[in-house]
Amino acid sequence: MDLFNGVISITGIAFLMFVIFIVAGLGYLLGRVTIKGVSLGTAGVFIVALLFGAVIFAADGSNLVTEKFGTDISIAKSNFKIIENLGLILFVTSVGFIAGPNFFSNLKKNFTSYALLSLVIILLGGLTTVFCIKVFGCSPEMAVGLLSGALTSTPAFSAAKDTISSINTDPDVIAELEDIVTVGHGIAYLFGVVGVVLFVQIVPKILRANMDEERKKISSVDTGAKKNEGKKLFDIDGFGLAAFAIAVVLGMLIGGIKIPMFSSTFSLGTTGGCLLASLVVAHFGHFGPLNMKPEKRMLELFREFGLMAFLIGAGIPGGASFIQYFKPAYFLYGMLMTIVPMIVGFIIAKYVIKLPLFNNLGGITGGMTSTPALGTLINVAKTDDVASAYAAAYPIALIAVVLVSQFIIILF
């Protein structure tokens, strides 16, 4: 196999960089537009990325792709996938390192609450999906694609396609059904991102929350810092880049482990693997005499840059399918799959589980597997402690949404 088969030209790489940074600049400008105290924030980058994708990759833009990238559309899209994965790795690893010192103590106190919240959210999403199939006549493949997009869940998206492959033998049928799942994912993804981003901003305003009091409720003692105080540790480099890189490598190895599950397999993937590895490394803080705690300012930079790159990498290729296959009914189904689990989950967490506001919203972002919403919530709450709630809810939601997607495909 030719390692360099299908790479884009040097001119194409330059154009790729041009597109990425112009989308980032315009996206942040859009994100700054504030209406009654609510803004898109970094999600503005995703909106602009979708628009650029519609221009670059839509059928009428195929000549532009060939001219500027020096290759065909599929290869150009694959390069944006690299940007998406790189951004995801930077973001979730940074979140894991930031949340790690407090994560296990927080999890010990609130594991049942976060696990219950995650299960409630995913089950509600699954029931809403079944409702759309039974009442509105939506095909199971489209519905599961919409669910994965509504919850911005790449593992659920991948699991649905794997399950289709395992229960069908005709390659043409498999290809057609996988395309339907992909279209559904793309259509619902927009509101799946923006809806949760707006929700975590609007709720504190509706409740007229005392932000200082809510920050005190979620804050906890940095046990990791106390545990390592006085010990003399060796820094591999000044910023902790080596420690960060080690966690990423460990995470990718963990994420690649495949566990047999029903008619398919389950894996944590890059997201879950890097999150788990960075949480564990940050919790211990060192390997023998080696300091494994990156500088916080570097983690904050990587977190924001990673989120930006992830939204651009996902948004630009997604813009083509969104415009090409968009139907109002499908978009509304996707909205339901985002809104129902999010709002009902929040109400249950507030009045039944009785989680404080930021624990609740952090758990919602984790239960909805919403990476962009976590970035927004950190800015709203003005504390990194909400990342611990996200990290506690995320693994349960990740496994549950994969299982629900598989069940729907198999049963319907």
C-alpha positions as CSV (number, residue, x, y, z in Angstrom):
1,M,0.0,0.0,0.0
2,D,1.3,3.5,-0.9
3,L,1.5,5.5,2.3
4,F,1.2,8.7,0.4
5,N,-1.6,7.6,-1.9
6,G,-4.4,10.2,-1.8
7,V,-2.7,13.1,-0.1
8,I,-3.5,16.6,-1.2
9,S,-1.1,18.9,-3.0
10,I,1.1,21.5,-1.3
11,T,-1.2,24.2,-2.7
12,G,-4.1,22.2,-1.2
13,I,-2.5,22.2,2.2
14,A,-2.0,25.9,2.0
15,F,-5.7,26.3,1.0
16,L,-6.7,24.0,3.9
17,M,-4.8,26.2,6.4
18,F,-6.4,29.3,4.8
19,V,-9.9,27.9,5.2
20,I,-9.3,26.8,8.8
21,F,-8.1,30.2,10.0
22,I,-10.6,32.3,8.1
23,V,-13.4,30.0,9.5
24,A,-11.9,30.4,13.0
25,G,-11.7,34.2,12.7
26,L,-15.2,34.6,11.4
27,G,-16.6,32.0,13.7
28,Y,-15.3,33.7,16.8
29,L,-16.7,37.0,15.6
30,L,-20.1,35.4,15.2
31,G,-19.7,33.8,18.6
32,R,-19.3,37.2,20.2
33,V,-22.7,38.4,19.1
34,T,-24.7,38.5,22.3
35,I,-28.5,38.7,22.5
36,K,-29.8,39.3,26.1
37,G,-26.6,37.9,27.5
38,V,-26.7,34.7,25.4
39,S,-24.1,34.0,22.7
40,L,-22.9,31.1,20.6
41,G,-19.3,31.4,21.8
42,T,-17.0,28.8,20.2
43,A,-20.1,27.2,18.6
44,G,-20.1,30.2,16.2
45,V,-17.1,28.5,14.6
46,F,-19.3,25.5,13.9
47,I,-22.0,27.5,12.2
48,V,-19.4,29.3,9.9
49,A,-17.7,25.9,9.2
50,L,-21.1,24.5,8.0
51,L,-21.6,27.4,5.7
52,F,-18.1,27.1,4.3
53,G,-18.6,23.4,3.8
54,A,-21.8,23.9,1.9
55,V,-19.8,26.2,-0.5
56,I,-16.7,24.1,-0.8
57,F,-18.1,20.5,-0.9
58,A,-21.6,20.9,-2.3
59,A,-22.1,19.5,-5.8
60,D,-21.7,23.0,-7.4
61,G,-18.4,23.4,-5.6
62,S,-16.8,20.2,-6.8
63,N,-14.7,22.1,-9.3
64,L,-13.5,24.4,-6.5
65,V,-12.3,21.4,-4.5
66,T,-10.4,20.0,-7.5
67,E,-8.8,23.3,-8.3
68,K,-7.8,24.4,-4.8
69,F,-7.0,21.1,-3.1
70,G,-5.6,19.4,-6.2
71,T,-7.5,16.2,-5.4
72,D,-11.1,14.8,-5.3
73,I,-13.8,15.6,-2.7
74,S,-13.4,12.4,-0.7
75,I,-9.7,12.9,-0.1
76,A,-10.2,16.6,0.7
77,K,-12.8,15.6,3.3
78,S,-10.5,13.1,4.9
79,N,-8.0,15.8,5.6
80,F,-10.6,17.8,7.6
81,K,-11.2,14.5,9.5
82,I,-7.6,14.7,10.6
83,I,-8.2,18.2,11.9
84,E,-11.3,17.0,13.7
85,N,-9.5,14.1,15.4
86,L,-6.5,16.3,16.4
87,G,-8.8,18.9,17.9
88,L,-10.8,16.2,19.8
89,I,-7.6,14.8,21.2
90,L,-6.3,18.2,22.4
91,F,-9.7,19.1,24.0
92,V,-10.6,15.9,25.9
93,T,-7.0,15.3,27.1
94,S,-6.9,18.9,28.4
95,V,-10.2,18.4,30.1
96,G,-9.0,15.2,31.7
97,F,-5.9,16.8,33.1
98,I,-7.9,19.8,34.5
99,A,-10.6,17.6,36.0
100,G,-8.3,14.8,37.2
101,P,-7.0,16.0,40.6
102,N,-10.6,16.3,41.9
103,F,-12.3,13.8,39.7
104,F,-12.1,10.6,41.8
105,S,-13.1,12.3,45.0
106,N,-16.1,13.9,43.2
107,L,-16.9,10.6,41.6
108,K,-16.8,8.8,44.9
109,K,-19.4,11.2,46.3
110,N,-21.7,11.5,43.3
111,F,-21.2,8.4,41.1
112,T,-24.7,7.2,41.6
113,S,-26.2,10.6,40.8
114,Y,-24.1,11.1,37.6
115,A,-24.7,7.5,36.4
116,L,-28.4,7.8,36.9
117,L,-28.5,11.2,35.1
118,S,-26.6,9.7,32.2
119,L,-28.9,6.7,31.9
120,V,-32.0,8.9,32.1
121,I,-30.7,11.2,29.3
122,I,-29.8,8.3,27.0
123,L,-33.0,6.3,27.7
124,L,-35.1,9.4,27.0
125,G,-33.2,9.9,23.8
126,G,-33.8,6.3,22.8
127,L,-37.5,6.5,23.6
128,T,-37.8,9.8,21.6
129,T,-36.1,8.0,18.7
130,V,-38.6,5.0,18.9
131,F,-41.4,7.6,19.0
132,C,-40.2,9.1,15.8
133,I,-40.0,5.7,14.2
134,K,-43.5,4.5,15.3
135,V,-45.5,7.7,15.1
136,F,-43.8,9.7,12.3
137,G,-42.7,6.7,10.2
138,C,-39.0,7.7,10.3
139,S,-36.8,4.8,9.1
140,P,-34.7,3.2,11.9
141,E,-31.5,3.9,10.1
142,M,-32.4,7.6,9.7
143,A,-33.7,7.8,13.2
144,V,-30.5,6.3,14.7
145,G,-28.4,8.6,12.6
146,L,-30.4,11.6,14.0
147,L,-30.0,10.3,17.5
148,S,-26.2,10.1,17.2
149,G,-26.2,13.6,15.7
150,A,-28.6,15.0,18.4
151,L,-26.2,13.7,21.1
152,T,-23.1,14.6,19.0
153,S,-21.9,11.0,19.6
154,T,-19.4,9.7,17.1
155,P,-19.2,6.3,18.9
156,A,-23.0,5.8,18.5
157,F,-22.8,6.9,14.9
158,S,-20.0,4.3,14.3
159,A,-21.8,1.6,16.2
160,A,-25.0,2.0,14.2
161,K,-23.1,1.6,10.9
162,D,-21.2,-1.5,12.3
163,T,-24.5,-3.1,13.3
164,I,-26.0,-2.5,9.9
165,S,-23.0,-4.3,8.4
166,S,-23.4,-7.2,10.7
167,I,-27.1,-7.9,10.0
168,N,-27.0,-7.4,6.3
169,T,-25.1,-9.3,3.6
170,D,-25.8,-7.3,0.4
171,P,-23.0,-4.8,0.0
172,D,-25.3,-2.4,-1.9
173,V,-27.9,-2.5,0.8
174,I,-25.3,-1.9,3.5
175,A,-23.8,1.1,1.6
176,E,-27.3,2.6,1.1
177,L,-28.3,2.2,4.8
178,E,-24.9,3.5,6.0
179,D,-25.4,6.6,3.9
180,I,-28.8,7.1,5.5
181,V,-27.3,6.9,9.0
182,T,-24.6,9.4,7.9
183,V,-27.2,11.9,6.5
184,G,-29.2,11.7,9.7
185,H,-26.2,12.3,11.8
186,G,-25.2,15.4,9.8
187,I,-28.7,16.9,9.8
188,A,-29.2,16.6,13.6
189,Y,-25.6,17.5,14.5
190,L,-26.1,21.3,14.1
191,F,-28.9,21.6,16.7
192,G,-27.1,18.9,18.8
193,V,-24.2,21.3,19.1
194,V,-26.0,24.7,19.3
195,G,-29.0,23.5,21.4
196,V,-26.9,22.4,24.4
197,V,-24.6,25.4,24.1
198,L,-27.5,27.7,24.4
199,F,-29.2,25.7,27.1
200,V,-26.2,25.9,29.5
201,Q,-26.2,29.7,29.1
202,I,-30.0,30.2,29.3
203,V,-30.8,28.0,32.4
204,P,-28.7,30.0,34.9
205,K,-30.4,33.2,33.7
206,I,-33.9,31.8,33.9
207,L,-33.2,30.5,37.4
208,R,-31.5,33.8,38.3
209,A,-28.7,31.8,39.9
210,N,-26.2,33.3,42.3
211,M,-23.1,32.3,40.3
212,D,-20.7,32.8,43.3
213,E,-22.8,30.5,45.5
214,E,-23.1,27.9,42.7
215,R,-19.3,28.0,42.2
216,K,-18.8,27.3,46.0
217,K,-21.1,24.3,45.8
218,I,-19.2,22.6,43.0
219,S,-15.7,23.6,44.1
220,S,-13.6,21.0,46.0
221,V,-10.2,20.7,47.5
222,D,-7.4,20.0,45.1
223,T,-6.4,16.7,46.6
224,G,-3.9,16.0,43.9
225,A,-2.0,19.2,44.7
226,K,-1.9,18.4,48.4
227,K,-0.8,14.8,47.8
228,N,2.2,15.9,45.8
229,E,3.2,19.0,48.0
230,G,6.9,18.9,49.1
231,K,7.9,16.0,46.9
232,K,10.7,17.0,44.5
233,L,9.7,16.0,41.0
234,F,11.6,16.1,37.7
235,D,10.1,18.2,34.9
236,I,10.7,16.7,31.5
237,D,10.0,20.1,29.9
238,G,8.8,23.5,31.1
239,F,5.2,23.3,29.9
240,G,4.5,19.6,30.5
241,L,4.1,18.8,26.8
242,A,5.8,15.4,27.3
243,A,3.4,14.5,30.0
244,F,0.5,15.5,27.8
245,A,1.9,13.5,24.9
246,I,2.3,10.4,27.1
247,A,-1.3,10.6,28.2
248,V,-2.5,10.9,24.6
249,V,-0.5,7.8,23.5
250,L,-1.9,5.8,26.5
251,G,-5.4,7.1,25.7
252,M,-5.2,6.1,22.0
253,L,-4.0,2.6,23.0
254,I,-6.8,2.2,25.5
255,G,-9.4,3.6,23.1
256,G,-8.4,1.1,20.4
257,I,-9.3,-1.9,22.6
258,K,-12.4,-3.6,21.1
259,I,-14.8,-5.4,23.4
260,P,-17.3,-7.8,21.8
261,M,-20.9,-6.6,22.4
262,F,-23.9,-8.3,20.9
263,S,-23.6,-8.3,17.1
264,S,-20.8,-5.7,17.1
265,T,-17.9,-4.5,19.2
266,F,-17.5,-1.6,21.6
267,S,-14.5,0.6,22.2
268,L,-13.9,3.8,24.1
269,G,-12.5,5.4,21.0
270,T,-10.1,8.3,20.9
271,T,-12.4,10.5,23.0
272,G,-13.1,8.0,25.8
273,G,-9.5,6.6,25.8
274,C,-7.8,10.0,26.0
275,L,-10.2,11.3,28.6
276,L,-9.7,8.2,30.8
277,A,-5.9,8.2,30.5
278,S,-5.5,11.9,31.3
279,L,-7.9,11.6,34.3
280,V,-5.8,8.8,35.8
281,V,-2.4,10.5,35.0
282,A,-3.6,13.8,36.5
283,H,-5.0,12.0,39.6
284,F,-1.6,10.5,40.4
285,G,0.3,13.6,39.2
286,H,3.7,11.8,38.7
287,F,5.3,8.6,37.5
288,G,8.0,8.0,40.1
289,P,10.2,11.2,40.1
290,L,8.6,12.4,36.8
291,N,6.2,15.3,37.1
292,M,3.1,14.5,35.0
293,K,1.2,17.7,35.6
294,P,1.2,20.0,32.5
295,E,1.0,23.8,33.1
296,K,-2.6,25.0,33.5
297,R,-2.1,27.8,31.0
298,M,-1.0,25.3,28.4
299,L,-4.0,23.1,29.1
300,E,-6.4,26.0,28.8
301,L,-4.9,27.0,25.5
302,F,-5.1,23.4,24.2
303,R,-8.6,23.1,25.4
304,E,-9.8,26.1,23.4
305,F,-7.7,25.4,20.4
306,G,-8.7,21.8,20.4
307,L,-12.4,22.7,20.6
308,M,-12.0,25.1,17.7
309,A,-10.2,22.6,15.5
310,F,-12.8,19.9,16.3
311,L,-15.7,22.1,15.3
312,I,-14.0,23.2,12.1
313,G,-13.0,19.6,11.2
314,A,-16.5,18.3,11.8
315,G,-18.4,21.3,10.4
316,I,-16.8,21.8,7.0
317,P,-17.4,18.3,5.6
318,G,-20.8,18.2,7.4
319,G,-22.0,21.3,5.6
320,A,-22.2,19.5,2.3
321,S,-24.5,16.6,3.5
322,F,-26.5,19.1,5.6
323,I,-27.5,21.2,2.6
324,Q,-27.8,18.3,0.2
325,Y,-30.1,16.1,2.3
326,F,-31.8,18.5,4.6
327,K,-35.5,18.1,5.2
328,P,-37.4,20.1,7.8
329,A,-39.1,17.0,9.2
330,Y,-35.7,15.3,9.9
331,F,-34.4,18.5,11.5
332,L,-37.4,18.6,13.8
333,Y,-37.0,15.0,14.8
334,G,-33.3,15.7,15.7
335,M,-34.4,18.7,17.7
336,L,-36.8,16.5,19.7
337,M,-34.0,14.0,20.4
338,T,-31.8,16.8,21.8
339,I,-34.5,18.8,23.7
340,V,-36.4,16.1,25.4
341,P,-33.5,14.3,27.1
342,M,-31.8,17.6,27.9
343,I,-34.8,19.3,29.6
344,V,-36.3,16.3,31.3
345,G,-32.9,15.2,32.4
346,F,-32.2,18.6,33.9
347,I,-35.6,18.6,35.8
348,I,-35.0,15.1,37.2
349,A,-31.4,16.0,38.2
350,K,-32.7,19.2,39.9
351,Y,-35.8,17.9,41.7
352,V,-35.3,14.2,42.1
353,I,-31.5,13.6,42.2
354,K,-31.1,17.1,43.7
355,L,-27.8,18.1,42.1
356,P,-26.6,21.7,42.5
357,L,-26.9,23.8,39.3
358,F,-23.3,23.5,38.0
359,N,-23.1,19.8,38.9
360,N,-26.4,19.4,37.1
361,L,-25.3,21.3,33.9
362,G,-21.9,19.6,33.9
363,G,-23.7,16.2,34.2
364,I,-26.0,17.2,31.3
365,T,-23.1,18.1,29.0
366,G,-21.5,14.7,29.9
367,G,-24.8,12.8,29.6
368,M,-25.4,14.5,26.2
369,T,-21.8,13.7,25.2
370,S,-21.6,17.4,24.2
371,T,-17.9,18.5,23.9
372,P,-18.8,22.0,22.7
373,A,-21.3,22.6,25.5
374,L,-18.7,21.8,28.1
375,G,-16.4,24.5,26.7
376,T,-19.3,27.0,26.9
377,L,-20.2,25.9,30.4
378,I,-16.7,26.4,31.7
379,N,-16.9,30.0,30.4
380,V,-20.3,30.5,31.9
381,A,-19.5,29.0,35.3
382,K,-16.0,30.6,35.4
383,T,-14.6,27.4,37.0
384,D,-13.0,24.3,35.6
385,D,-14.7,22.2,38.3
386,V,-17.6,21.6,36.0
387,A,-15.3,19.4,33.9
388,S,-15.3,16.9,36.7
389,A,-19.1,16.5,36.4
390,Y,-18.8,16.1,32.7
391,A,-16.1,13.5,33.0
392,A,-18.1,11.6,35.6
393,A,-21.3,11.4,33.5
394,Y,-19.6,10.9,30.1
395,P,-18.4,7.3,30.3
396,I,-21.8,5.9,31.3
397,A,-23.5,7.9,28.6
398,L,-20.9,6.8,26.0
399,I,-21.6,3.1,26.7
400,A,-25.4,3.6,27.0
401,V,-25.8,5.5,23.7
402,V,-23.9,2.8,21.8
403,L,-26.1,0.1,23.2
404,V,-29.3,2.0,22.6
405,S,-28.3,2.7,19.0
406,Q,-27.5,-1.0,18.4
407,F,-30.8,-2.2,20.0
408,I,-32.9,0.2,17.8
409,I,-31.2,-1.0,14.6
410,I,-31.6,-4.7,15.6
411,L,-35.2,-4.5,16.9
412,F,-36.7,-2.2,14.3
